[in-house]
Amino acid sequence: MVSYIMVTFLIAISLNVSNMPGKNMYILILGLLVLTKIDAQNKQTDQITKEQSELIKEQLEAFPEKAQLAVAIIDNGSVNYYGVLRKQDEVQVVVNRDSVFEIGSITKVFTATLLADFVVNGKVDLDDTINGYLGFTLKDDVQITFKQLATHTSGLPRLPKSLSSPTLDLTNPYKTFDRERLKEDLSVHLKMSSTPGTKSEYSNLGVGLLGFVLGEMEGASYGELVTGKIFDRFQMTHTTTNRSTVKDKLVKGLNDDGEEVSQWDLAILMGAGGVVSTTADLAKFALAQFDEANASLALTRKPHYKATESFSTGLAWGIVKQDADAVWYWHNGGTGGYSASMIIDVENKNGVIVLSNISALGKLTKKVMDLSPELMKTLE
């Protein structure tokens, strides 16, 4: 279908063509060609296959009313979008590529990218310790490097002690975890899970601490740092740590029963999971990964810790070697009202991004996480 602006342009030409000087006619024809190209590009943005659309719709059928999936599928560098909404007991197709969702731990990839940028620009070395930037001493004078934080080999527990209680209120658990609580947990109550550098154990505390330290080094908040160095650079206009700037586009988070739940405020651990974004913006970041000249992004994808023959850890990225020798760079994310997943295959310029407003604390989150690899297989 020709766009409204195209129709308007054609009418203008038909009404005035007889009186146009040659130069103006040339300009209008050139403009028409540009609009034709734009219109063609717009039409291509939703051309996913029947198999892909059925996979997406099938997952949503088990979800409650108002649940959404926003999907971006990158096929050989070309991005296609698809959105579905559960409404009135039906699965409806919607345009939601610019709808905003909490992305949880996918934020960690941005935090690792900040670190890589610091390394590439000579501000720090991956094997430098963070201790001199903290302003306080870790309990037992434990020494931890930047690389260990970014690869989950720091030996830090998954969460600080004050957030590890089984009775913790998960409505908005990180909200009051400020600088003073971080200092107390690390300098007084810290109980290491393992010796730094010896074992890979996922740690929200570790990557949250990394984001905090990088901000301290620059004299900026994590939000200011990641916006200036990443979101602005890649024109990710609806990606932010400040939800109030995108509240008109923010999709409400739900639990498995379809009840609206609170958004999560990550406070001082923002770098572990505090970003909100869209499939359109994350697709821009994914496409940037295909640029071999971007040294910072390439550094995040380098294997820095080998866990098994088929799985390694980059800077935040999980690196999964597939049976067909393809390599997937993978990260999931989740909060109290959202689940998200992102996979890219740099060599083949493929990728899948899935955002949802379904809680990561329930059982339905597995359907979101399982959808990404299934969609990736359709691109092989």
Secondary structure in CASP SS format (residue, H / E / C, confidence):
PFRMAT SS
TARGET T0000
AUTHOR 0000-0000-0000
METHOD secondary structure of the structure
MODEL  1
M C 1.00
V C 1.00
S C 1.00
Y H 1.00
I H 1.00
M H 1.00
V H 1.00
T H 1.00
F H 1.00
L H 1.00
I H 1.00
A H 1.00
I H 1.00
S H 1.00
L H 1.00
N H 1.00
V H 1.00
S H 1.00
N H 1.00
M C 1.00
P C 1.00
G H 1.00
K H 1.00
N H 1.00
M H 1.00
Y H 1.00
I H 1.00
L H 1.00
I H 1.00
L H 1.00
G H 1.00
L H 1.00
L H 1.00
V H 1.00
L H 1.00
T H 1.00
K H 1.00
I H 1.00
D H 1.00
A H 1.00
Q H 1.00
N H 1.00
K H 1.00
Q H 1.00
T C 1.00
D C 1.00
Q C 1.00
I C 1.00
T C 1.00
K H 1.00
E H 1.00
Q H 1.00
S H 1.00
E H 1.00
L H 1.00
I H 1.00
K H 1.00
E H 1.00
Q H 1.00
L H 1.00
E C 1.00
A C 1.00
F C 1.00
P C 1.00
E C 1.00
K C 1.00
A C 1.00
Q E 1.00
L E 1.00
A E 1.00
V E 1.00
A E 1.00
I E 1.00
I E 1.00
D E 1.00
N C 1.00
G C 1.00
S E 1.00
V E 1.00
N E 1.00
Y E 1.00
Y E 1.00
G E 1.00
V E 1.00
L E 1.00
R E 1.00
K E 1.00
Q C 1.00
D C 1.00
E E 1.00
V E 1.00
Q E 1.00
V E 1.00
V E 1.00
V C 1.00
N C 1.00
R C 1.00
D C 1.00
S C 1.00
V E 1.00
F E 1.00
E E 1.00
I C 1.00
G H 1.00
S H 1.00
I H 1.00
T H 1.00
K H 1.00
V H 1.00
F H 1.00
T H 1.00
A H 1.00
T H 1.00
L H 1.00
L H 1.00
A H 1.00
D H 1.00
F H 1.00
V H 1.00
V H 1.00
N C 1.00
G C 1.00
K C 1.00
V C 1.00
D C 1.00
L C 1.00
D C 1.00
D C 1.00
T E 1.00
I C 1.00
N H 1.00
G H 1.00
Y H 1.00
L C 1.00
G C 1.00
F C 1.00
T C 1.00
L C 1.00
K H 1.00
D H 1.00
D H 1.00
V C 1.00
Q C 1.00
I C 1.00
T E 1.00
F H 1.00
K H 1.00
Q H 1.00
L H 1.00
A H 1.00
T C 1.00
H C 1.00
T C 1.00
S C 1.00
G C 1.00
L C 1.00
P C 1.00
R C 1.00
L C 1.00
P C 1.00
K H 1.00
S H 1.00
L H 1.00
S C 1.00
S C 1.00
P C 1.00
T C 1.00
L C 1.00
D C 1.00
L C 1.00
T C 1.00
N C 1.00
P C 1.00
Y C 1.00
K C 1.00
T C 1.00
F C 1.00
D C 1.00
R H 1.00
E H 1.00
R H 1.00
L H 1.00
K H 1.00
E H 1.00
D H 1.00
L H 1.00
S H 1.00
V C 1.00
H C 1.00
L C 1.00
K C 1.00
M C 1.00
S C 1.00
S C 1.00
T C 1.00
P C 1.00
G C 1.00
T C 1.00
K C 1.00
S C 1.00
E C 1.00
Y C 1.00
S C 1.00
N H 1.00
L H 1.00
G H 1.00
V H 1.00
G H 1.00
L H 1.00
L H 1.00
G H 1.00
F H 1.00
V H 1.00
L H 1.00
G H 1.00
E H 1.00
M H 1.00
E H 1.00
G C 1.00
A C 1.00
S C 1.00
Y H 1.00
G H 1.00
E H 1.00
L H 1.00
V H 1.00
T H 1.00
G H 1.00
K H 1.00
I H 1.00
F H 1.00
D C 1.00
R C 1.00
F C 1.00
Q C 1.00
M C 1.00
T C 1.00
H C 1.00
T C 1.00
T E 1.00
T C 1.00
N C 1.00
R H 1.00
S H 1.00
T H 1.00
V H 1.00
K C 1.00
D C 1.00
K C 1.00
L E 1.00
V C 1.00
K C 1.00
G C 1.00
L E 1.00
N C 1.00
D C 1.00
D C 1.00
G C 1.00
E C 1.00
E E 1.00
V C 1.00
S C 1.00
Q C 1.00
W C 1.00
D C 1.00
L C 1.00
A H 1.00
I H 1.00
L H 1.00
M H 1.00
G H 1.00
A H 1.00
G C 1.00
G C 1.00
V C 1.00
V E 1.00
S E 1.00
T C 1.00
T H 1.00
A H 1.00
D H 1.00
L H 1.00
A H 1.00
K H 1.00
F H 1.00
A H 1.00
L H 1.00
A H 1.00
Q C 1.00
F C 1.00
D C 1.00
E C 1.00
A C 1.00
N C 1.00
A H 1.00
S H 1.00
L H 1.00
A H 1.00
L H 1.00
T H 1.00
R H 1.00
K C 1.00
P C 1.00
H C 1.00
Y E 1.00
K E 1.00
A C 1.00
T C 1.00
E C 1.00
S C 1.00
F E 1.00
S E 1.00
T E 1.00
G C 1.00
L C 1.00
A C 1.00
W C 1.00
G E 1.00
I E 1.00
V E 1.00
K E 1.00
Q C 1.00
D C 1.00
A C 1.00
D C 1.00
A C 1.00
V E 1.00
W E 1.00
Y E 1.00
W E 1.00
H E 1.00
N E 1.00
G E 1.00
G E 1.00
T C 1.00
G C 1.00
G C 1.00
Y C 1.00
S E 1.00
A E 1.00
S E 1.00
M E 1.00
I E 1.00
I E 1.00
D E 1.00
V C 1.00
E C 1.00
N C 1.00
K C 1.00
N E 1.00
G E 1.00
V E 1.00
I E 1.00
V E 1.00
L E 1.00
S E 1.00
N C 1.00
I E 1.00
S C 1.00
A C 1.00
L C 1.00
G C 1.00
K C 1.00
L C 1.00
T H 1.00
K H 1.00
K H 1.00
V H 1.00
M H 1.00
D H 1.00
L H 1.00
S H 1.00
P H 1.00
E H 1.00
L H 1.00
M H 1.00
K H 1.00
T C 1.00
L C 1.00
E C 1.00
END
